[in-house]
Amino acid sequence: MKKLALLATALAMVSGSALAADLHVKAVKAPPPAFDPWDIAFGAGITNDYIFRGITQSNHKPSVNAYFEPRFNVTKDLQLYVGLGAASISFPNRAAAEVDAYGGVRYTIGAFAFDVGAWGYLYPGGTCQYGAVNAFNGGTTDAAGVPLSAECLQNALVNGNVLKKDVSFFEVYGKVNYTFNDNFSLGGNIYYTPSFLNSGAEGTYASIVGKAIAPSAWFGASGIGMYVSGEFGRQWLGTSDSFYGTAVFPNGINYADYNTWNIGIGFTYKVFTLDFRYSDTNLSKGDCNAFTSDFSARGNINGTNQGTFLTPINPSGVGSNWCGAAGIVKLSADLTAMTNLK
């Protein structure tokens, strides 16, 4: 009995010590993982056609782009960012390039991701295109009697369209995206500017976007990924200032609102993406011309095809193909310093 009592006492002491050790370990929290708040995203791309909201910015010609985006992660769910980008374009005023400057805040909560910010579209190097033949009141003013500069009067597009020297503008935006699982997400965007392309016309753009990512098992260990994505949006536009006015609408024209949509398939490999996409709008050729001032628009030059593309805001009857159906192929590379340069 004495031996049994001693054995029980020893076991109690050992188990008590083990329990105490367990309690001590559980009371100490594991150190948080290392957190580096700074990161930089950057990349570049080339495409056969730079399309923005259904309208070509490169006259249906190839375009290259690049961007640089420093980021600061306040927490794992809250990120501040600024960015600078550039793209080659072909505008009627012969602007040298599109330069983008932007910044905002991204916040993630559960399956929702939010993004709010402001975006500036800068178009340096432009030349005013108006022409004395288009001018009113003795060839010195626009339709509302506002004087035109010497540069505006000296330069003219062959088809009679007009465009300001500087069409730079800015937008504020908000985005939300919901990730259902590793393979599917759905989101919405809204943008607003008080003067789209510095035309004096307000602009609001809203869209819904969706993306489906193929299961990784489809391509095995190759490292290749695939997705299908699409967007449907509507651009609301207000009335321009008098620079774009006509004899019927001397104080400015009310641009046509329009719908735009795109759908495509993409393939990814490491930092590279190859995207094939179809884009279109419901803008008529006449309303497209009035909005874009397309320098390549045709249909009524020298009186031929009189009124073919005539609309209330496009009295010249010239028609533009810049807003129609387009096929887009884009190859891009996107990297982040924390992921790709370590």
Secondary structure as UniProt FT lines:
FT   HELIX           2..27
FT   STRAND          38..47
FT   STRAND          51..52
FT   TURN            53..54
FT   STRAND          55..56
FT   TURN            59..60
FT   STRAND          63..75
FT   TURN            76..77
FT   STRAND          78..87
FT   TURN            92..93
FT   STRAND          98..109
FT   TURN            110..111
FT   STRAND          112..122
FT   TURN            124..125
FT   HELIX           132..134
FT   TURN            137..140
FT   TURN            143..144
FT   HELIX           150..154
FT   TURN            158..159
FT   STRAND          169..181
FT   TURN            182..183
FT   STRAND          184..193
FT   HELIX           196..198
FT   STRAND          203..213
FT   HELIX           216..222
FT   STRAND          224..237
FT   HELIX           242..244
FT   TURN            250..251
FT   STRAND          258..269
FT   TURN            270..271
FT   STRAND          272..281
FT   HELIX           285..292
FT   TURN            295..296
FT   HELIX           301..303
FT   TURN            304..309
FT   TURN            312..313
FT   TURN            315..316
FT   TURN            322..323
FT   STRAND          326..336
FT   HELIX           337..340
//
